[in-house]
Amino acid sequence: MPRPAKSRSVALSKAPPAFASDIDGFIAFIDLERGLSRHTRENYQRDLDQCAKFLAQAGVAGWRTTTATRAGEWLHHLSRGAAAPASLARKLTALRMFTRYLVREKIIDDDFTALLAGPKLGRRLPETLTPEEIIRLLTAPNGGDPASLRDRAMLELFYSSGLRVSELAAVMLQQIDLEQGFLRVFGKGSKERVVPIGGRARDAIATYVISGRPHFVKSRTGSQLFLSNRGGALSRITLWYIVKKHARRAGITKVVKPHALRHSFATHLLGGGADLRAIQEMLGHASIATTQIYTAVESSRLLEQHAKFHPRNR
């Protein structure tokens, strides 16, 4: 099966000239060698540009003369501002990866981030929907028009296969095997995995492909599964809007973000007795530790049910 083409365009750094070329080299390295997503590359580039501008204003001549003290001052400056702990942690991760690259390339002698401490992050449980709310959401687009057929197929596949938003937007027709009931996904780092498609999702997709998708096809339309009114792939922003629109129609009062369907997929599987390793494989997590967050969600739900319904808690 042909693999989707991956863009290799990398934007040039906007850091001061003394810092920019090394950042450009690093971004090219993680693009070609590490296979990180475009979103991650762009975040890392912004973080490093921001750090470089701070260092330049502090009188630092370049990365070769950067010290742990100066780098720590940058993080302290951010912590006094509006930067959230998660954002600070990501910025420090970008800087650490970058300095290791500089050491490996013999641009600097020592890793000046080795003694820097990151912010303490509280464990945030992912937001999920109840099975009842999921049913209401999936049945919200109940019309027979092309947009309703598309939205219903999209929501069914989203919840059935636990895809990331970016993965859902990028699904191509040739990645789907409705007869066998599976989908080939190219996730983070262009890693391929196979995920199952449930029966109702398969039916919704088949109906959309036959009766809905042709309405959106234009002269330059490619093989993307879910199309916009202009005939191109749906953007992540449009996907977000579609999920929010149908959540309102379903009468769901909580804030529903697209990723909530992925979190609900994993939580409901775990609650139904699925193996954690199988869930890890379906989600495309590199580490089982990432998947284990859903055990905390399930435990939290059980505690809530116990507190609500056990007679000794009333």
C-alpha positions as CSV (number, residue, x, y, z in Angstrom):
1,M,0.0,0.0,0.0
2,P,1.5,3.4,-0.9
3,R,2.6,5.6,1.9
4,P,1.4,9.2,2.1
5,A,3.9,11.7,1.0
6,K,5.6,13.6,3.8
7,S,6.5,17.2,3.5
8,R,10.1,18.0,4.2
9,S,9.8,21.8,4.1
10,V,11.4,23.3,7.2
11,A,11.1,27.0,8.0
12,L,14.2,29.0,8.7
13,S,14.8,30.1,12.3
14,K,13.9,33.7,13.2
15,A,16.5,33.8,16.0
16,P,19.4,36.3,16.0
17,P,22.0,35.4,13.3
18,A,24.6,34.1,15.9
19,F,22.1,31.5,17.0
20,A,20.0,30.8,14.0
21,S,22.1,28.4,11.9
22,D,22.5,25.9,14.7
23,I,18.8,25.9,15.3
24,D,18.2,25.3,11.5
25,G,20.6,22.4,11.6
26,F,18.8,20.9,14.6
27,I,15.3,21.3,13.1
28,A,16.5,19.6,9.9
29,F,18.0,16.8,12.0
30,I,14.8,16.0,13.9
31,D,12.8,16.2,10.7
32,L,15.0,13.8,8.7
33,E,16.4,11.6,11.5
34,R,13.8,11.6,14.3
35,G,10.7,11.8,12.1
36,L,8.9,14.1,14.6
37,S,5.6,15.6,13.5
38,R,5.5,19.1,11.8
39,H,3.5,20.4,14.8
40,T,6.3,19.3,17.2
41,R,9.0,20.7,15.0
42,E,7.3,24.1,14.8
43,N,6.9,24.2,18.6
44,Y,10.5,23.3,19.2
45,Q,11.6,25.9,16.7
46,R,9.5,28.6,18.3
47,D,10.9,27.6,21.7
48,L,14.5,27.8,20.6
49,D,14.0,31.1,18.8
50,Q,12.5,32.5,21.9
51,C,15.4,31.3,24.1
52,A,17.9,32.6,21.6
53,K,16.3,36.1,21.6
54,F,16.4,36.2,25.4
55,L,20.1,35.1,25.5
56,A,21.0,37.7,22.8
57,Q,19.3,40.5,24.8
58,A,21.2,39.3,27.9
59,G,24.5,39.8,26.0
60,V,25.3,36.2,25.2
61,A,27.2,35.9,21.9
62,G,25.9,32.4,20.8
63,W,25.3,28.9,21.9
64,R,29.0,28.3,22.5
65,T,29.0,30.8,25.3
66,T,25.7,29.9,26.8
67,T,25.8,28.7,30.4
68,A,23.4,26.9,32.7
69,T,22.9,30.1,34.6
70,R,21.8,32.0,31.5
71,A,19.5,29.2,30.4
72,G,18.0,29.0,33.9
73,E,17.4,32.8,33.8
74,W,15.3,32.3,30.6
75,L,13.2,29.6,32.3
76,H,12.8,31.7,35.4
77,H,11.7,34.7,33.3
78,L,9.1,32.5,31.6
79,S,7.8,31.1,34.9
80,R,7.2,34.7,36.2
81,G,5.0,35.3,33.2
82,A,2.0,33.6,31.9
83,A,3.7,30.3,30.7
84,A,1.9,27.2,32.1
85,P,4.0,24.4,33.7
86,A,3.3,22.1,30.7
87,S,4.5,24.8,28.3
88,L,7.7,25.3,30.4
89,A,8.3,21.6,30.5
90,R,8.1,21.4,26.7
91,K,10.4,24.3,26.2
92,L,13.0,22.7,28.5
93,T,12.6,19.4,26.6
94,A,13.3,21.3,23.3
95,L,16.4,23.0,24.8
96,R,17.7,19.7,26.2
97,M,17.3,17.9,22.9
98,F,19.0,20.8,21.2
99,T,22.0,20.9,23.5
100,R,22.5,17.2,23.2
101,Y,22.5,17.7,19.4
102,L,25.1,20.5,19.8
103,V,27.3,18.3,21.9
104,R,27.0,15.4,19.5
105,E,27.9,17.7,16.6
106,K,30.9,19.1,18.6
107,I,29.5,22.6,18.5
108,I,29.7,22.9,22.2
109,D,31.7,20.8,24.8
110,D,29.2,20.4,27.6
111,D,25.4,20.1,28.0
112,F,24.5,23.3,29.8
113,T,21.0,22.0,30.5
114,A,22.2,19.0,32.6
115,L,21.6,20.7,35.9
116,L,18.4,22.6,35.0
117,A,15.2,21.4,36.8
118,G,11.9,21.4,35.1
119,P,8.5,22.4,36.6
120,K,6.5,19.9,38.6
121,L,3.5,18.8,36.6
122,G,0.3,17.6,38.3
123,R,-1.2,14.5,36.7
124,R,-4.1,15.6,34.6
125,L,-6.7,13.0,33.8
126,P,-8.0,13.1,30.2
127,E,-11.5,14.3,29.6
128,T,-13.9,11.6,28.5
129,L,-17.5,11.1,27.7
130,T,-19.8,8.6,29.2
131,P,-21.1,5.7,27.0
132,E,-24.5,7.4,27.0
133,E,-23.1,10.8,25.9
134,I,-21.1,9.0,23.2
135,I,-24.3,7.5,21.8
136,R,-26.0,10.9,21.8
137,L,-23.0,12.5,20.0
138,L,-22.7,9.8,17.3
139,T,-26.4,10.0,16.5
140,A,-26.6,13.8,16.5
141,P,-25.9,14.1,12.7
142,N,-29.1,12.1,11.8
143,G,-29.9,13.6,8.4
144,G,-29.5,12.1,4.9
145,D,-27.7,15.0,3.4
146,P,-24.0,14.7,2.4
147,A,-22.7,16.7,5.3
148,S,-24.6,14.6,7.8
149,L,-23.5,11.4,6.2
150,R,-19.9,12.7,6.4
151,D,-20.1,13.9,10.0
152,R,-21.7,10.6,11.2
153,A,-19.0,8.5,9.4
154,M,-16.3,10.7,10.8
155,L,-17.6,10.6,14.4
156,E,-18.1,6.8,14.2
157,L,-14.6,6.2,12.9
158,F,-13.1,8.6,15.5
159,Y,-14.7,6.7,18.4
160,S,-14.4,3.3,16.9
161,S,-10.6,3.4,16.2
162,G,-9.3,5.9,18.8
163,L,-7.5,8.0,16.2
164,R,-5.7,11.3,16.8
165,V,-7.3,14.3,15.3
166,S,-4.4,14.7,12.8
167,E,-4.7,11.0,11.9
168,L,-8.4,11.3,11.3
169,A,-8.0,14.3,9.0
170,A,-5.3,12.5,7.0
171,V,-7.1,9.2,6.4
172,M,-7.0,8.2,2.7
173,L,-9.4,5.9,0.9
174,Q,-6.6,3.4,0.2
175,Q,-5.9,3.1,4.0
176,I,-9.3,1.6,4.7
177,D,-10.3,-2.1,4.3
178,L,-14.0,-2.2,5.1
179,E,-14.4,-5.8,4.1
180,Q,-11.8,-6.9,6.6
181,G,-12.6,-4.2,9.1
182,F,-9.3,-2.4,9.6
183,L,-7.5,0.9,8.9
184,R,-3.8,1.5,8.4
185,V,-2.7,4.6,10.2
186,F,0.4,6.6,9.9
187,G,0.9,8.2,13.3
188,K,3.6,10.2,15.1
189,G,7.0,9.8,13.5
190,S,5.3,8.3,10.4
191,K,4.9,5.0,12.3
192,E,2.4,2.7,10.8
193,R,-0.1,0.7,12.8
194,V,-3.3,-1.2,12.1
195,V,-6.5,-0.4,14.0
196,P,-9.9,-2.1,13.8
197,I,-13.0,-0.4,12.6
198,G,-16.2,-1.4,14.3
199,G,-19.3,-2.6,12.4
200,R,-21.3,0.6,12.8
201,A,-18.4,2.7,11.8
202,R,-17.9,0.5,8.7
203,D,-21.6,0.9,7.7
204,A,-21.5,4.7,8.2
205,I,-18.3,5.0,6.1
206,A,-19.7,2.8,3.3
207,T,-22.9,4.9,3.2
208,Y,-20.8,8.1,3.1
209,V,-18.4,6.9,0.4
210,I,-21.4,5.9,-1.8
211,S,-23.9,8.6,-1.1
212,G,-22.1,11.5,0.5
213,R,-18.5,11.9,-0.6
214,P,-19.2,12.3,-4.3
215,H,-21.1,15.5,-3.5
216,F,-17.8,17.0,-2.1
217,V,-15.5,15.9,-5.0
218,K,-14.0,18.6,-7.1
219,S,-11.6,18.6,-10.1
220,R,-8.5,18.7,-7.8
221,T,-9.8,16.4,-5.1
222,G,-7.4,13.7,-4.0
223,S,-8.0,10.4,-2.2
224,Q,-8.7,11.9,1.3
225,L,-11.7,10.2,2.9
226,F,-13.3,13.2,4.6
227,L,-13.7,16.2,2.4
228,S,-14.6,19.8,2.9
229,N,-17.1,21.8,0.8
230,R,-14.1,22.9,-1.3
231,G,-13.2,19.3,-2.1
232,G,-10.0,19.2,0.1
233,A,-9.2,17.4,3.3
234,L,-10.9,18.6,6.4
235,S,-8.6,20.7,8.6
236,R,-8.2,20.0,12.3
237,I,-10.0,23.3,13.0
238,T,-13.0,22.2,10.9
239,L,-13.0,18.8,12.7
240,W,-13.0,20.6,16.0
241,Y,-16.0,22.7,14.9
242,I,-17.9,19.6,13.7
243,V,-17.4,17.8,17.0
244,K,-18.5,20.9,19.0
245,K,-21.5,21.5,16.8
246,H,-22.9,18.0,17.2
247,A,-22.0,17.9,21.0
248,R,-24.3,21.0,21.3
249,R,-27.0,19.3,19.3
250,A,-26.7,16.2,21.5
251,G,-27.3,18.3,24.6
252,I,-23.9,17.6,26.1
253,T,-23.1,20.4,28.5
254,K,-19.5,19.7,29.2
255,V,-16.8,21.1,26.9
256,V,-16.2,18.5,24.3
257,K,-12.8,18.6,22.5
258,P,-12.1,16.2,19.6
259,H,-9.5,14.4,21.6
260,A,-12.2,13.4,24.1
261,L,-13.4,10.8,21.6
262,R,-9.9,9.2,21.6
263,H,-9.8,9.3,25.4
264,S,-13.3,7.8,25.6
265,F,-12.3,5.0,23.2
266,A,-9.5,4.0,25.5
267,T,-11.3,4.4,28.7
268,H,-14.4,2.5,27.6
269,L,-12.2,-0.4,26.2
270,L,-10.4,-0.6,29.5
271,G,-13.6,-0.5,31.5
272,G,-14.9,-3.3,29.3
273,G,-12.0,-5.5,30.2
274,A,-9.6,-4.9,27.2
275,D,-5.9,-5.6,27.7
276,L,-3.8,-2.5,28.4
277,R,-1.1,-3.7,25.9
278,A,-3.8,-4.0,23.1
279,I,-5.1,-0.5,23.9
280,Q,-1.5,0.8,23.7
281,E,-1.1,-0.8,20.3
282,M,-4.3,0.6,19.0
283,L,-3.6,4.1,20.2
284,G,0.0,4.0,18.8
285,H,1.7,4.9,22.2
286,A,5.4,4.3,22.1
287,S,5.4,3.6,25.9
288,I,2.9,1.7,28.0
289,A,3.4,4.4,30.7
290,T,1.4,6.8,28.4
291,T,-1.5,4.3,28.2
292,Q,-1.5,3.7,31.9
293,I,-3.1,7.1,32.5
294,Y,-6.4,5.5,31.5
295,T,-6.2,3.1,34.5
296,A,-6.3,6.2,36.6
297,V,-9.4,7.4,34.8
298,E,-11.1,4.1,35.3
299,S,-10.1,4.1,39.0
300,S,-11.5,7.6,39.4
301,R,-14.8,6.6,37.8
302,L,-15.1,3.6,40.2
303,L,-14.4,5.8,43.2
304,E,-17.0,8.3,42.0
305,Q,-19.6,5.5,41.6
306,H,-18.8,4.0,45.0
307,A,-19.1,7.4,46.7
308,K,-22.4,8.1,45.0
309,F,-24.2,4.7,45.4
310,H,-22.7,2.8,48.3
311,P,-25.3,3.0,51.2
312,R,-22.6,3.7,53.8
313,N,-21.5,6.8,51.9
314,R,-25.0,8.4,51.9
